[in-house]
Amino acid sequence: MFVHTDTPESPWFVVEADDKQRARLNCVAHLLSMVPYQDVIQKPLTLPPRQSDQGYVRPSLDTYTYVPDHVSTLTGA
């Protein structure tokens, strides 16, 4: 598959994964290195005074869309 699909326009990258923690960190570092980035100096932010929370009613929790709790299904978790 690599011979036919690893092209200069769309290269494949292989992550050595004998050590899973190092593999994850290397993969994240590689992905971040691929994104163009330049440091932006932010102007200091001035916030207005905090509003009163009188009259605020939190929406019902069943109106939100949650990520499934996959970790609780794992053994030993």
Secondary structure, DSSP 8 states (H G I E B T S, - for coil): -HHHH--SSS-------SSHHHHHHHHHHHHHHHS------------------TT-----GGGS------GGGSTT-
